[in-house]
Amino acid sequence: MYVIVDERELVTTGYRTGFDREGVAAMGFTPMDFSDWIGAADDPDISAIEAILLGDCAEREAYPRLVKNRCKAPVIAMNDTSSLEQTLGLFAAGVDDVVRKPIHVKEIMARVGAFNRRTVERSEVTEINDLRVYFDGRDPEIKGETLILPRRERRILEYLVRNRGKRVQRAQIFNAIYGVFNADVDECVVESHISKLRKKLRAELGYDPVDSKRYLGYMFA
């Protein structure tokens, strides 16, 4: 889930629409609403954040520290104009990248992917027996053959593998894939996606790698 922070609703709405076209969850906040939300949000909601995009905000240099106190997601500042002094100030404040608007959501996602590959916790690819899962938009491979998945199923698989060994609930998966405040989609849709994903994995692997327990959630074993 990508979070866009900007005073202008036109900006947040525009980027949310762009991410939605790519099948990626996103939500927009005004700076004041974002400060209130990130301080009070539950840990599952915070863990669903892939990156935070800072647009036009008063006292923008204060936001990177606010974010880093809650999550490890990269913070990307989006500038309307090119200013060396402003860019250096933002990096000094703790942002992970500075870009110039307009910037396409695909480039943002590519930059976030590059950031993730540089971190220790997140790897570009994870191999588990015959299964190879990528985190850069590519479909997974089983026994060397590509398993083509719809975007939602692929992102659910990535989320489960990234949290391998931990049990995650339906709401956590929904928030990561669809966004925290998406009222247009019923949370139950996650069960349908996971059911289809497990059927495909079972057919190719010969076993079901996803363990589910009622009320407790799912775990990639």
VOPAPA-61974 format. One record per residue (C-alpha): residue number from 0; residue in three letters; y, x, z. Coordinates in steps of 0.25 Angstrom, whole numbers, plus 5000, padded with zeros to 4 digits. Example, Ala and Ser with C-alpha at 12.3 -4.5 7.8 and 13.67 -1.06 7.14 Angstrom:
% residues 2
<0 "ALA" <4982 5049 5031>>,
<1 "SER" <4996 5055 5029>>,
//
This chain:
% residues 221
<0 "MET" <5000 5000 5000>>,
<1 "TYR" <5014 5005 4996>>,
<2 "VAL" <5026 5002 5004>>,
<3 "ILE" <5040 5002 4998>>,
<4 "VAL" <5052 5002 5007>>,
<5 "ASP" <5066 4999 5000>>,
<6 "GLU" <5078 4991 5003>>,
<7 "ARG" <5077 4984 4990>>,
<8 "GLU" <5067 4973 4988>>,
<9 "LEU" <5067 4976 4973>>,
<10 "VAL" <5062 4990 4975>>,
<11 "THR" <5051 4986 4985>>,
<12 "THR" <5046 4974 4976>>,
<13 "GLY" <5046 4982 4963>>,
<14 "TYR" <5037 4993 4969>>,
<15 "ARG" <5028 4983 4976>>,
<16 "THR" <5026 4976 4962>>,
<17 "GLY" <5023 4990 4956>>,
<18 "PHE" <5013 4993 4966>>,
<19 "ASP" <5007 4980 4964>>,
<20 "ARG" <5005 4982 4949>>,
<21 "GLU" <4997 4994 4953>>,
<22 "GLY" <4988 4986 4963>>,
<23 "VAL" <4994 4993 4975>>,
<24 "ALA" <4999 4986 4987>>,
<25 "ALA" <5014 4988 4991>>,
<26 "MET" <5025 4982 5000>>,
<27 "GLY" <5040 4983 5001>>,
<28 "PHE" <5049 4984 5013>>,
<29 "THR" <5063 4985 5016>>,
<30 "PRO" <5066 4997 5025>>,
<31 "MET" <5068 4989 5037>>,
<32 "ASP" <5056 4981 5035>>,
<33 "PHE" <5047 4993 5032>>,
<34 "SER" <5052 5000 5045>>,
<35 "ASP" <5048 4988 5053>>,
<36 "TRP" <5034 4986 5046>>,
<37 "ILE" <5029 5001 5046>>,
<38 "GLY" <5032 5001 5061>>,
<39 "ALA" <5024 4989 5064>>,
<40 "ALA" <5013 4989 5053>>,
<41 "ASP" <4999 4990 5057>>,
<42 "ASP" <4991 5002 5055>>,
<43 "PRO" <4983 4996 5044>>,
<44 "ASP" <4995 4992 5036>>,
<45 "ILE" <5001 5006 5038>>,
<46 "SER" <4988 5012 5033>>,
<47 "ALA" <4989 5004 5020>>,
<48 "ILE" <5002 5011 5016>>,
<49 "GLU" <5000 5021 5004>>,
<50 "ALA" <5015 5025 5003>>,
<51 "ILE" <5029 5021 5007>>,
<52 "LEU" <5040 5020 4997>>,
<53 "LEU" <5054 5022 5002>>,
<54 "GLY" <5065 5017 4993>>,
<55 "ASP" <5079 5013 4997>>,
<56 "CYS" <5080 5013 5012>>,
<57 "ALA" <5091 5016 5022>>,
<58 "GLU" <5087 5029 5031>>,
<59 "ARG" <5075 5031 5022>>,
<60 "GLU" <5072 5045 5028>>,
<61 "ALA" <5068 5038 5041>>,
<62 "TYR" <5056 5030 5034>>,
<63 "PRO" <5046 5042 5031>>,
<64 "ARG" <5045 5045 5046>>,
<65 "LEU" <5043 5030 5049>>,
<66 "VAL" <5032 5029 5039>>,
<67 "LYS" <5025 5042 5043>>,
<68 "ASN" <5024 5037 5058>>,
<69 "ARG" <5015 5026 5053>>,
<70 "CYS" <5008 5030 5041>>,
<71 "LYS" <5004 5042 5032>>,
<72 "ALA" <5008 5035 5018>>,
<73 "PRO" <5017 5043 5010>>,
<74 "VAL" <5032 5040 5010>>,
<75 "ILE" <5039 5040 4996>>,
<76 "ALA" <5054 5039 4995>>,
<77 "MET" <5059 5032 4982>>,
<78 "ASN" <5073 5036 4978>>,
<79 "ASP" <5083 5029 4969>>,
<80 "THR" <5090 5042 4965>>,
<81 "SER" <5087 5056 4965>>,
<82 "SER" <5093 5064 4977>>,
<83 "LEU" <5088 5078 4981>>,
<84 "GLU" <5094 5076 4995>>,
<85 "GLN" <5088 5062 4997>>,
<86 "THR" <5074 5067 4992>>,
<87 "LEU" <5074 5079 5002>>,
<88 "GLY" <5079 5070 5013>>,
<89 "LEU" <5067 5060 5011>>,
<90 "PHE" <5057 5072 5010>>,
<91 "ALA" <5063 5077 5023>>,
<92 "ALA" <5061 5063 5029>>,
<93 "GLY" <5047 5063 5026>>,
<94 "VAL" <5044 5056 5013>>,
<95 "ASP" <5032 5060 5005>>,
<96 "ASP" <5039 5059 4991>>,
<97 "VAL" <5052 5055 4985>>,
<98 "VAL" <5053 5048 4971>>,
<99 "ARG" <5063 5042 4962>>,
<100 "LYS" <5064 5027 4959>>,
<101 "PRO" <5060 5021 4950>>,
<102 "ILE" <5045 5026 4952>>,
<103 "HIS" <5033 5019 4947>>,
<104 "VAL" <5023 5015 4958>>,
<105 "LYS" <5012 5023 4950>>,
<106 "GLU" <5020 5035 4953>>,
<107 "ILE" <5021 5032 4967>>,
<108 "MET" <5006 5029 4969>>,
<109 "ALA" <5004 5043 4962>>,
<110 "ARG" <5013 5050 4972>>,
<111 "VAL" <5006 5043 4984>>,
<112 "GLY" <4993 5047 4978>>,
<113 "ALA" <4997 5062 4977>>,
<114 "PHE" <5003 5061 4991>>,
<115 "ASN" <4989 5056 4996>>,
<116 "ARG" <4982 5067 4989>>,
<117 "ARG" <4990 5077 4997>>,
<118 "THR" <4986 5071 5010>>,
<119 "VAL" <4974 5075 5018>>,
<120 "GLU" <4970 5060 5022>>,
<121 "ARG" <4970 5055 5008>>,
<122 "SER" <4962 5061 4997>>,
<123 "GLU" <4963 5058 4982>>,
<124 "VAL" <4948 5055 4981>>,
<125 "THR" <4937 5052 4991>>,
<126 "GLU" <4922 5054 4988>>,
<127 "ILE" <4912 5046 4996>>,
<128 "ASN" <4898 5048 4991>>,
<129 "ASP" <4898 5043 4977>>,
<130 "LEU" <4911 5036 4978>>,
<131 "ARG" <4924 5043 4974>>,
<132 "VAL" <4937 5036 4978>>,
<133 "TYR" <4951 5040 4973>>,
<134 "PHE" <4965 5037 4979>>,
<135 "ASP" <4973 5039 4967>>,
<136 "GLY" <4971 5026 4959>>,
<137 "ARG" <4957 5030 4952>>,
<138 "ASP" <4945 5021 4953>>,
<139 "PRO" <4934 5027 4962>>,
<140 "GLU" <4921 5033 4957>>,
<141 "ILE" <4907 5031 4961>>,
<142 "LYS" <4897 5041 4957>>,
<143 "GLY" <4907 5047 4947>>,
<144 "GLU" <4910 5034 4940>>,
<145 "THR" <4923 5027 4941>>,
<146 "LEU" <4922 5013 4949>>,
<147 "ILE" <4933 5005 4943>>,
<148 "LEU" <4939 4996 4953>>,
<149 "PRO" <4951 4986 4954>>,
<150 "ARG" <4963 4992 4960>>,
<151 "ARG" <4962 4984 4973>>,
<152 "GLU" <4947 4988 4975>>,
<153 "ARG" <4950 5002 4972>>,
<154 "ARG" <4961 5003 4982>>,
<155 "ILE" <4952 4996 4993>>,
<156 "LEU" <4942 5006 4990>>,
<157 "GLU" <4952 5017 4992>>,
<158 "TYR" <4957 5011 5005>>,
<159 "LEU" <4943 5010 5011>>,
<160 "VAL" <4939 5024 5007>>,
<161 "ARG" <4952 5030 5012>>,
<162 "ASN" <4949 5023 5025>>,
<163 "ARG" <4934 5027 5025>>,
<164 "GLY" <4927 5025 5038>>,
<165 "LYS" <4937 5016 5044>>,
<166 "ARG" <4936 5001 5044>>,
<167 "VAL" <4948 4994 5037>>,
<168 "GLN" <4951 4979 5038>>,
<169 "ARG" <4954 4970 5026>>,
<170 "ALA" <4968 4969 5030>>,
<171 "GLN" <4970 4984 5029>>,
<172 "ILE" <4964 4984 5015>>,
<173 "PHE" <4972 4973 5011>>,
<174 "ASN" <4985 4979 5016>>,
<175 "ALA" <4981 4992 5009>>,
<176 "ILE" <4978 4986 4995>>,
<177 "TYR" <4988 4974 4995>>,
<178 "GLY" <4999 4977 5005>>,
<179 "VAL" <5002 4973 5019>>,
<180 "PHE" <5011 4961 5015>>,
<181 "ASN" <5004 4956 5003>>,
<182 "ALA" <5003 4941 5005>>,
<183 "ASP" <4999 4938 4991>>,
<184 "VAL" <4985 4942 4992>>,
<185 "ASP" <4975 4937 5003>>,
<186 "GLU" <4969 4948 5011>>,
<187 "CYS" <4955 4943 5008>>,
<188 "VAL" <4956 4949 4994>>,
<189 "VAL" <4952 4962 5001>>,
<190 "GLU" <4938 4957 5003>>,
<191 "SER" <4936 4953 4989>>,
<192 "HIS" <4941 4967 4984>>,
<193 "ILE" <4932 4974 4994>>,
<194 "SER" <4920 4966 4990>>,
<195 "LYS" <4921 4969 4976>>,
<196 "LEU" <4924 4984 4979>>,
<197 "ARG" <4911 4985 4988>>,
<198 "LYS" <4903 4978 4977>>,
<199 "LYS" <4907 4989 4967>>,
<200 "LEU" <4905 5000 4976>>,
<201 "ARG" <4891 4995 4980>>,
<202 "ALA" <4887 4994 4966>>,
<203 "GLU" <4891 5008 4962>>,
<204 "LEU" <4888 5015 4975>>,
<205 "GLY" <4875 5007 4979>>,
<206 "TYR" <4881 5004 4993>>,
<207 "ASP" <4893 4998 4999>>,
<208 "PRO" <4902 5008 5005>>,
<209 "VAL" <4911 4998 5012>>,
<210 "ASP" <4907 4993 5025>>,
<211 "SER" <4913 4980 5030>>,
<212 "LYS" <4913 4973 5043>>,
<213 "ARG" <4919 4959 5046>>,
<214 "TYR" <4932 4960 5054>>,
<215 "LEU" <4931 4975 5054>>,
<216 "GLY" <4934 4978 5039>>,
<217 "TYR" <4929 4988 5029>>,
<218 "MET" <4925 5002 5029>>,
<219 "PHE" <4921 5012 5018>>,
<220 "ALA" <4909 5018 5025>>,
//
